[in-house]
Amino acid sequence: MSRLLNRLANLFLLCLGIFSLLAIIAGSFQCRYDRSLWVWMLVLCALLWVASSFRRGFWIGMPVAAALLFLAYRFYGHNPMLQLQDLIDHISGAFYTHILHPGDSYPYLNAANSHSLILLFLGFLLAAYLSTALTSRSMRITLALLETVPIFTACAMVNGEMPAIASAGMLLFWFLLLVGGVGYNPEGNLGRTVLCCVLPIALLLGGLLVRFDPAKYEYTPRDFDLFTGKTKEQQAYTADPDQPSSTSAPRSQFKPSWDNNDSMQLETEFDAEHADLRLLQVRAQTSGRLYLRVQSFGDYTGTGWRPAEELSSGSSLPFTAFAAELSPQGVKRDLDIRSFLDLSALCIPYYAAVSSGSDVSVTAEDQSSYRVSYIDYKGSMDTLVLPAEAAAAEVKYRSHAHSVYTRLPEATRAAALHLCEDAGIRGDDPNLVQTIADYVSQSGEYDLQTGPYPSTDYAIYFLTESHHGYCIHYATAAAVLYRSFGIPARVTEGFAVETRGGFYTDVVAGDAHAWVEVYQDGLGWFPVEVTARGGLATSLPDATPSPSPMPEPEQQPSPSPDPASGMEENGGGGGGPGPSPTPEPDPVNEPGSGFPWWLLLILPALVLLFFLWYGLARARFISQTQHADGRRAVIACWRYARQAAAFGSEIPPVIQQKAEKVTFSPHTIQPEELEQCKTELQNLIDTVYPTLDPIGKVRFRFFRGMK
């Protein structure tokens, strides 16, 4: 009965530990997997338990497990190497953004839609090690902790929001491991102890998790200053986010190139020196990409932009918020912002009913900490309708928008229309906004090292000569093309931020970004993302907006983007004057320039080789000492006895005598004599093994295969 309970307890511990580890790994590195993964993993754990718990189980469990992995490969039908590359990219990105350069962005590849297969292979390796550790006679706790503690700690460092259930499972595993004892004895009380302690310890952990939810713990960049080696100046921008902004960091004297109230100069080069400086902190109620507009520019000069003349009757900025608020799909949210620099305008999310009378920005009024309410709207703008009062104001503003925000130098307009004609872009295209966005995003290569152009018309030069630029160049080119067809458009700059719901997110200078706003008659300004995605193929489906034209019955329809797909859901951000959080490349974080991801292959490769060596060594030991030829079996016993004796003992006389007998005489070995030799060898192993140090035990057991 004790033997059965011990084996069942080991099976329970194996499943508990592996399921918790996989859930923590998947949650920490944002892995995507199918629910069927857990069924496959449960069967694999059972097979590995058979391989480690029964005398001849290795020859049953391991081959069947290998066949099961092959079936899983055929079942999922995914490319395991692509999944491995994407998983390593996720790990590298987490390590980079949390350890090497806290607050920086990382251009995730997101090459795999699912990581189920590679997680299954990883779970198999972890389970193979853990099943062996749980059956160790004297190093059971040590070997199990060597696997689980480093993985849990590494995931905690890069996560900050540990999954509560998986964390509880890992803690429960450790508790049960400790109460089970340091060594596995098939006839001991390990099974009874473990199974009796499961319920009370689980209840205790449940109560602790209710009181101290790990999902509420957050790491800040300050936690990693020791690893990053930041200077005192840089550390000033990574102060404790829970402190008031007036004391958490000094007011920055850094000024974005466009925050001079006069113009946005396109000759400005990317400022890599200040890319890591923290400028803001934002806390949203939900996770995802958030665009914070600061200021719009509507007067194109050829080498830059100036604020356009404004209408004295009021601001158009709240129009879309009024419409989204009436929609049943709109949800009111709050955004908390802490500013560490002196911007002339507030950072405002879209669908925020905030205005200071200006049509291009909201005056900051020396506000270092403020809260903005906005409408979280993910639907199509086809369903948006302005309330009566806002609709009347929009009608007054509409003629101003068509008059001011369609102006272009005649030479620029002619060149733009000629380019569009050559590209097959027609003014009667019902999806004209989408078509132009696609054309611009595919017209150049994203390059943060772009210098000043030798031209007085940057939009045309970008589209015809340079084909290199970053977000302000893409946005400028798109705005010019829109205007050439009579669509009101302007360039807007601010920040593109990846938020985590309920937590403060650092916004650095490298998160500054530029995009286009297009005016939709009857509704107002909507954002359009046109920047090439991270310098990769610009034809990626989520790199450009998905417009949804909304004809006005009163006049010519004006095509416009779908705000939900154009800005909130796609990932085509740029970085101007620096890179956006994702997916554009950071100058110090382009693929290949960060952490050498191939180093992460070493650990799983070593683990795999380790267990392959152990399996072969153990199989060789069993097959040779139980050989059908008694003479060869006795010689094998003598050889292994000599290896064991080399650790600090002597070869048993019986084994020495029988080995000499088969070597120097033709006499056969009786079954009783062979069993005597095997018994003496096992006694020698049981005597020598406990006296060894940890390194000696590893050599004795895993490399010699004698335990």
BELLIN-V149702 format. One record per residue. N is the residue number from 1. SS is DSSP state (a for helix, b for strand, c for the rest). PSI is psi as a letter, one per 30 degrees, with the letter a starting at -180 (NA if undefined). D_CENTER is the distance of its C-alpha to the mean C-alpha in Angstrom with 2 decimals. Layout:
BEGIN
N,SS,PSI,D_CENTER + N,SS,PSI,D_CENTER
END
This chain:
BEGIN
1,c,e,46.95 + 2,a,e,45.14 + 3,a,e,43.77 + 4,a,e,42.39 + 5,a,e,40.80 + 6,a,e,39.23 + 7,a,e,37.67 + 8,a,e,36.40 + 9,a,e,34.91 + 10,a,e,33.10 + 11,a,e,31.75 + 12,a,e,30.53 + 13,a,e,28.89 + 14,a,e,27.23 + 15,a,e,25.72 + 16,a,e,24.75 + 17,a,e,23.03 + 18,a,e,21.15 + 19,a,e,20.07 + 20,a,e,18.83 + 21,a,e,16.92 + 22,a,e,15.24 + 23,a,e,14.36 + 24,a,e,12.94 + 25,a,e,10.86 + 26,a,e,9.62 + 27,a,e,9.00 + 28,a,e,7.45 + 29,c,g,4.71 + 30,c,h,4.73 + 31,c,k,7.50 + 32,c,k,10.33 + 33,c,l,13.82 + 34,c,l,17.44 + 35,c,f,19.57 + 36,a,f,21.93 + 37,a,e,19.67 + 38,a,f,21.28 + 39,a,e,24.73 + 40,a,e,24.30 + 41,a,e,22.98 + 42,a,e,25.95 + 43,a,e,28.40 + 44,a,e,26.96 + 45,a,e,27.26 + 46,a,e,30.82 + 47,a,e,31.71 + 48,a,e,30.46 + 49,a,e,32.35 + 50,a,e,35.42 + 51,a,e,35.00 + 52,a,f,34.94 + 53,a,f,37.40 + 54,c,l,40.30 + 55,c,e,42.61 + 56,c,g,42.18 + 57,c,f,38.86 + 58,a,e,37.07 + 59,a,f,38.98 + 60,a,e,38.03 + 61,a,e,34.49 + 62,a,e,32.95 + 63,a,e,34.47 + 64,a,e,33.62 + 65,a,e,30.00 + 66,a,e,29.85 + 67,a,e,31.41 + 68,a,e,28.96 + 69,a,e,25.98 + 70,a,e,27.80 + 71,a,e,28.39 + 72,a,e,24.72 + 73,a,e,24.03 + 74,a,e,26.71 + 75,a,e,25.66 + 76,a,e,22.09 + 77,c,g,23.27 + 78,c,l,19.95 + 79,c,j,19.63 + 80,a,e,18.42 + 81,a,e,18.05 + 82,a,e,15.81 + 83,a,e,13.57 + 84,a,e,13.85 + 85,a,e,13.06 + 86,a,e,9.87 + 87,a,e,8.87 + 88,a,e,10.14 + 89,a,e,8.31 + 90,a,e,4.83 + 91,a,e,7.17 + 92,a,e,8.88 + 93,a,e,6.52 + 94,a,e,6.05 + 95,a,e,9.74 + 96,a,e,10.70 + 97,a,f,9.71 + 98,a,f,11.02 + 99,a,e,13.83 + 100,a,e,15.16 + 101,c,i,14.87 + 102,c,k,13.93 + 103,c,f,13.69 + 104,c,l,13.04 + 105,c,l,10.78 + 106,c,k,9.00 + 107,c,i,9.91 + 108,c,k,7.33 + 109,c,e,9.93 + 110,c,h,8.96 + 111,c,f,12.24 + 112,c,k,12.44 + 113,c,f,13.09 + 114,c,k,13.16 + 115,c,g,12.42 + 116,a,e,15.57 + 117,a,e,17.75 + 118,a,e,15.77 + 119,a,e,14.97 + 120,a,e,18.71 + 121,a,e,19.71 + 122,a,e,17.65 + 123,a,e,19.26 + 124,a,e,22.58 + 125,a,e,22.42 + 126,a,e,21.54 + 127,a,e,24.25 + 128,a,e,26.75 + 129,a,e,26.53 + 130,a,e,26.60 + 131,a,e,29.52 + 132,a,e,31.46 + 133,a,e,30.74 + 134,a,f,31.95 + 135,c,g,35.25 + 136,c,k,35.95 + 137,c,f,39.43 + 138,c,f,38.83 + 139,c,h,35.22 + 140,a,e,33.48 + 141,a,e,31.71 + 142,a,e,30.87 + 143,a,e,29.34 + 144,a,e,27.24 + 145,a,e,25.95 + 146,a,f,25.17 + 147,a,e,22.52 + 148,a,e,21.11 + 149,a,e,21.24 + 150,a,e,19.24 + 151,a,e,16.32 + 152,a,e,16.50 + 153,a,e,16.88 + 154,a,e,13.97 + 155,a,e,11.61 + 156,a,e,13.55 + 157,a,e,13.17 + 158,a,f,9.42 + 159,a,d,9.33 + 160,c,f,12.46 + 161,c,i,12.73 + 162,c,k,13.81 + 163,c,k,14.91 + 164,a,e,18.66 + 165,a,e,20.05 + 166,a,e,18.07 + 167,a,e,18.96 + 168,a,e,22.51 + 169,a,e,22.65 + 170,a,e,21.70 + 171,a,e,24.31 + 172,a,e,26.82 + 173,a,e,26.39 + 174,a,e,27.14 + 175,a,e,30.11 + 176,a,e,31.59 + 177,a,e,31.08 + 178,a,e,33.03 + 179,a,f,35.78 + 180,a,f,36.22 + 181,c,l,37.56 + 182,c,f,36.98 + 183,c,l,38.54 + 184,c,k,38.71 + 185,c,j,42.28 + 186,c,f,42.92 + 187,c,g,45.90 + 188,c,a,44.42 + 189,c,g,43.29 + 190,a,e,39.53 + 191,a,e,39.06 + 192,a,e,41.22 + 193,a,e,39.56 + 194,a,e,36.02 + 195,a,e,36.89 + 196,a,f,39.00 + 197,a,f,36.35 + 198,a,e,33.52 + 199,a,e,34.67 + 200,a,e,35.62 + 201,a,e,32.52 + 202,a,e,30.29 + 203,a,e,32.25 + 204,a,e,31.95 + 205,a,e,28.17 + 206,a,e,28.03 + 207,a,e,30.17 + 208,a,e,28.13 + 209,a,e,24.88 + 210,a,e,26.79 + 211,a,e,27.94 + 212,c,i,24.85 + 213,c,j,21.73 + 214,a,f,18.72 + 215,a,f,16.55 + 216,a,g,18.67 + 217,c,k,17.88 + 218,c,k,15.93 + 219,c,k,15.49 + 220,c,l,16.75 + 221,a,f,16.93 + 222,a,f,20.43 + 223,a,f,19.41 + 224,a,g,18.33 + 225,a,e,21.32 + 226,a,e,22.89 + 227,a,e,20.27 + 228,a,f,19.90 + 229,c,h,23.69 + 230,c,l,23.76 + 231,c,l,27.17 + 232,a,e,28.99 + 233,a,e,28.59 + 234,a,e,24.82 + 235,a,f,24.75 + 236,c,f,26.67 + 237,c,g,23.65 + 238,c,h,21.50 + 239,c,l,23.98 + 240,c,k,23.49 + 241,c,f,22.17 + 242,c,f,24.39 + 243,c,l,27.45 + 244,c,k,29.23 + 245,a,f,28.31 + 246,a,f,31.87 + 247,a,f,31.48 + 248,a,f,27.79 + 249,c,k,27.93 + 250,c,l,30.76 + 251,c,k,31.16 + 252,b,k,29.80 + 253,c,f,32.37 + 254,c,k,29.77 + 255,c,k,30.49 + 256,c,l,28.41 + 257,c,f,30.61 + 258,c,f,31.18 + 259,c,i,32.15 + 260,c,g,35.80 + 261,c,g,37.24 + 262,c,e,39.05 + 263,b,l,36.91 + 264,b,j,33.71 + 265,b,k,34.67 + 266,c,f,33.09 + 267,c,f,34.43 + 268,c,k,31.91 + 269,c,l,29.70 + 270,c,k,26.12 + 271,c,i,26.34 + 272,a,f,24.08 + 273,a,e,25.95 + 274,a,g,24.71 + 275,c,f,21.19 + 276,c,f,19.73 + 277,c,k,22.23 + 278,b,k,21.14 + 279,b,e,23.21 + 280,b,l,22.09 + 281,b,k,20.32 + 282,b,k,19.58 + 283,b,j,19.14 + 284,c,l,18.75 + 285,c,f,19.48 + 286,c,l,16.65 + 287,c,l,13.01 + 288,b,a,12.45 + 289,b,k,13.81 + 290,b,k,17.18 + 291,b,k,19.89 + 292,b,j,22.39 + 293,b,k,25.64 + 294,b,e,28.03 + 295,b,k,30.84 + 296,b,l,32.13 + 297,b,k,34.48 + 298,c,f,37.07 + 299,b,j,39.73 + 300,b,k,38.93 + 301,c,f,40.91 + 302,c,e,39.82 + 303,c,g,38.13 + 304,b,a,36.33 + 305,b,k,36.30 + 306,b,l,38.33 + 307,c,k,38.18 + 308,c,l,40.43 + 309,c,k,43.44 + 310,c,l,42.78 + 311,c,k,44.72 + 312,c,f,46.65 + 313,c,f,46.60 + 314,c,a,43.04 + 315,c,k,39.30 + 316,c,f,37.40 + 317,c,e,34.01 + 318,c,f,34.36 + 319,a,e,35.52 + 320,a,e,32.27 + 321,a,e,31.56 + 322,a,e,35.01 + 323,a,e,34.40 + 324,a,e,30.96 + 325,a,e,32.45 + 326,a,f,35.07 + 327,c,k,32.67 + 328,c,f,31.99 + 329,c,f,28.37 + 330,c,k,27.90 + 331,b,k,26.61 + 332,b,k,27.53 + 333,b,l,24.83 + 334,b,k,25.15 + 335,b,k,23.21 + 336,b,k,24.03 + 337,b,k,24.10 + 338,b,k,25.20 + 339,b,k,26.44 + 340,c,g,27.15 + 341,b,l,28.94 + 342,c,i,32.05 + 343,c,k,31.12 + 344,c,f,34.08 + 345,b,l,32.18 + 346,c,l,29.80 + 347,c,j,26.20 + 348,b,k,26.50 + 349,b,l,24.09 + 350,c,l,25.56 + 351,c,h,27.93 + 352,c,k,29.12 + 353,c,i,32.92 + 354,c,k,33.37 + 355,c,k,35.92 + 356,c,g,38.31 + 357,c,f,40.62 + 358,c,k,38.88 + 359,c,f,37.60 + 360,c,f,34.99 + 361,c,l,33.49 + 362,c,j,33.91 + 363,b,k,35.78 + 364,c,e,33.99 + 365,c,h,37.20 + 366,c,h,35.79 + 367,c,j,33.25 + 368,c,f,30.73 + 369,b,k,29.24 + 370,b,l,29.43 + 371,b,k,28.16 + 372,b,k,27.95 + 373,b,k,28.32 + 374,b,l,27.05 + 375,b,k,26.81 + 376,b,j,23.51 + 377,c,k,24.70 + 378,c,g,22.91 + 379,c,a,26.11 + 380,c,l,28.29 + 381,a,f,30.70 + 382,a,f,33.51 + 383,a,f,33.90 + 384,c,k,34.04 + 385,c,k,37.51 + 386,c,k,38.66 + 387,c,l,41.04 + 388,a,e,44.64 + 389,a,e,44.76 + 390,a,e,41.55 + 391,a,e,42.79 + 392,a,e,46.00 + 393,a,e,44.21 + 394,a,e,42.01 + 395,a,e,45.16 + 396,a,e,46.51 + 397,a,f,43.34 + 398,a,e,42.90 + 399,a,e,45.80 + 400,a,e,44.55 + 401,a,e,41.14 + 402,a,f,42.88 + 403,a,e,45.29 + 404,a,e,43.11 + 405,c,g,39.68 + 406,c,g,41.17 + 407,c,k,43.14 + 408,c,l,42.87 + 409,c,k,45.26 + 410,a,e,47.37 + 411,a,e,46.54 + 412,a,e,42.79 + 413,a,e,43.30 + 414,a,e,45.47 + 415,a,e,43.08 + 416,a,e,40.14 + 417,a,e,42.21 + 418,a,e,43.35 + 419,a,e,39.80 + 420,a,e,38.93 + 421,a,e,42.13 + 422,a,e,41.32 + 423,a,f,37.86 + 424,c,g,39.46 + 425,c,k,38.06 + 426,c,k,40.70 + 427,c,f,41.29 + 428,c,g,42.08 + 429,c,k,38.69 + 430,c,f,37.50 + 431,c,h,33.87 + 432,a,e,34.70 + 433,a,e,31.74 + 434,a,e,29.32 + 435,a,e,31.46 + 436,a,e,31.59 + 437,a,e,27.85 + 438,a,e,27.34 + 439,a,e,30.09 + 440,a,e,28.83 + 441,a,f,25.21 + 442,c,g,26.76 + 443,c,f,29.42 + 444,c,l,27.74 + 445,b,k,25.12 + 446,b,k,22.65 + 447,c,j,23.93 + 448,c,f,23.47 + 449,c,g,26.55 + 450,c,k,28.81 + 451,c,a,32.10 + 452,c,k,34.90 + 453,c,k,36.47 + 454,c,h,40.20 + 455,c,l,40.82 + 456,c,g,41.85 + 457,c,i,39.87 + 458,a,e,36.19 + 459,a,e,35.20 + 460,a,e,37.63 + 461,a,e,37.07 + 462,a,e,33.30 + 463,a,f,34.04 + 464,a,e,36.98 + 465,a,e,36.85 + 466,a,e,33.70 + 467,c,g,30.87 + 468,b,k,28.59 + 469,b,a,27.08 + 470,c,a,24.24 + 471,a,e,23.76 + 472,a,f,27.25 + 473,a,e,28.91 + 474,a,e,27.21 + 475,a,e,27.96 + 476,a,e,31.51 + 477,a,e,32.23 + 478,a,e,31.08 + 479,a,e,33.12 + 480,a,e,36.16 + 481,a,e,35.99 + 482,a,e,35.69 + 483,a,e,38.64 + 484,a,f,40.68 + 485,c,g,40.74 + 486,c,g,41.64 + 487,c,k,38.28 + 488,c,k,37.74 + 489,b,l,34.59 + 490,b,l,33.39 + 491,b,k,30.62 + 492,b,k,28.52 + 493,b,k,26.42 + 494,b,b,24.14 + 495,b,k,20.45 + 496,b,k,17.29 + 497,b,k,14.87 + 498,b,j,11.53 + 499,b,l,12.90 + 500,c,k,12.24 + 501,c,k,15.33 + 502,c,f,17.97 + 503,c,l,16.54 + 504,b,k,17.51 + 505,b,k,15.18 + 506,b,k,16.61 + 507,b,j,17.72 + 508,b,l,18.85 + 509,a,e,21.43 + 510,a,f,19.02 + 511,a,f,17.64 + 512,b,k,21.14 + 513,b,l,21.49 + 514,b,k,24.37 + 515,b,a,24.92 + 516,b,k,28.01 + 517,b,k,29.74 + 518,b,k,32.17 + 519,b,k,34.99 + 520,b,j,35.70 + 521,c,k,39.29 + 522,c,f,39.64 + 523,c,e,36.20 + 524,b,a,35.21 + 525,b,k,32.44 + 526,b,k,29.14 + 527,b,k,26.17 + 528,b,k,25.45 + 529,c,k,22.57 + 530,c,f,24.12 + 531,c,k,22.18 + 532,c,k,21.16 + 533,c,j,17.48 + 534,c,g,16.31 + 535,c,g,19.56 + 536,c,a,18.74 + 537,c,k,21.01 + 538,c,f,22.05 + 539,c,g,23.03 + 540,c,k,19.60 + 541,c,f,20.34 + 542,c,g,17.86 + 543,c,f,18.81 + 544,c,l,22.03 + 545,c,l,23.53 + 546,c,j,25.47 + 547,b,l,28.78 + 548,c,j,31.14 + 549,c,k,34.65 + 550,c,j,36.74 + 551,c,k,40.40 + 552,c,k,42.65 + 553,c,f,46.07 + 554,c,f,47.81 + 555,c,a,46.82 + 556,c,k,44.94 + 557,c,k,41.43 + 558,c,j,38.65 + 559,c,k,35.45 + 560,c,l,32.23 + 561,b,l,28.52 + 562,c,j,26.86 + 563,a,f,25.05 + 564,a,e,22.58 + 565,a,f,21.46 + 566,a,e,22.23 + 567,a,e,20.24 + 568,a,e,18.33 + 569,c,f,16.61 + 570,c,l,16.42 + 571,c,h,14.11 + 572,c,g,16.95 + 573,c,l,16.94 + 574,c,a,18.88 + 575,c,j,19.54 + 576,c,k,23.04 + 577,c,g,24.50 + 578,c,a,21.07 + 579,c,l,17.68 + 580,c,l,15.66 + 581,c,e,12.10 + 582,c,l,10.89 + 583,c,g,11.85 + 584,c,k,14.88 + 585,c,k,15.16 + 586,c,k,16.01 + 587,c,f,19.32 + 588,c,g,18.15 + 589,c,h,14.71 + 590,c,l,15.70 + 591,c,k,14.80 + 592,c,f,17.07 + 593,c,f,17.81 + 594,c,b,15.09 + 595,c,k,14.70 + 596,c,j,16.62 + 597,a,f,14.22 + 598,a,f,17.39 + 599,a,f,18.31 + 600,a,f,15.80 + 601,a,f,18.07 + 602,a,e,20.96 + 603,a,e,20.22 + 604,a,e,19.95 + 605,a,e,22.84 + 606,a,e,24.93 + 607,a,e,24.33 + 608,a,e,25.40 + 609,a,e,28.42 + 610,a,e,29.32 + 611,a,e,29.67 + 612,a,e,31.39 + 613,a,e,33.86 + 614,a,e,34.44 + 615,a,e,35.02 + 616,a,e,37.46 + 617,a,e,39.22 + 618,a,e,39.66 + 619,a,e,40.87 + 620,a,e,43.32 + 621,a,e,44.66 + 622,a,e,45.33 + 623,a,e,46.83 + 624,a,e,49.14 + 625,a,f,50.45 + 626,c,g,51.12 + 627,c,k,52.63 + 628,c,e,55.44 + 629,c,j,57.73 + 630,a,e,58.79 + 631,a,e,59.79 + 632,a,e,56.39 + 633,a,e,54.68 + 634,a,e,56.94 + 635,a,e,56.14 + 636,a,e,52.40 + 637,a,e,52.98 + 638,a,e,54.87 + 639,a,e,52.14 + 640,a,e,49.42 + 641,a,e,51.90 + 642,a,e,52.41 + 643,a,e,48.66 + 644,a,e,48.41 + 645,a,f,51.54 + 646,c,f,50.03 + 647,c,g,47.75 + 648,c,h,50.88 + 649,c,a,53.37 + 650,c,l,56.13 + 651,c,k,56.46 + 652,c,k,58.23 + 653,a,e,61.88 + 654,a,e,61.75 + 655,a,e,58.97 + 656,a,e,60.78 + 657,a,e,64.05 + 658,a,e,62.71 + 659,a,e,60.88 + 660,a,e,64.15 + 661,a,e,65.98 + 662,a,f,63.91 + 663,a,e,63.87 + 664,a,g,67.56 + 665,c,l,69.29 + 666,c,g,69.24 + 667,c,k,68.96 + 668,c,l,66.29 + 669,c,k,63.85 + 670,c,l,64.38 + 671,a,e,61.45 + 672,a,e,62.47 + 673,a,e,62.22 + 674,a,e,58.74 + 675,a,e,57.52 + 676,a,e,59.08 + 677,a,e,57.20 + 678,a,e,53.85 + 679,a,e,54.59 + 680,a,e,55.47 + 681,a,e,52.32 + 682,a,e,50.14 + 683,a,e,52.09 + 684,a,e,51.55 + 685,a,e,47.78 + 686,a,f,47.67 + 687,a,e,49.79 + 688,a,e,47.93 + 689,a,e,44.28 + 690,c,f,44.33 + 691,c,f,45.96 + 692,c,l,43.22 + 693,c,l,40.57 + 694,a,e,36.86 + 695,a,e,36.72 + 696,a,e,39.96 + 697,a,e,38.75 + 698,a,e,35.72 + 699,a,e,38.15 + 700,a,e,40.69 + 701,a,e,38.51 + 702,a,f,35.69 + 703,a,e,37.44 + 704,c,f,40.97 + 705,c,g,40.03 + 706,c,g,42.87 + 707,c,NA,41.07
END
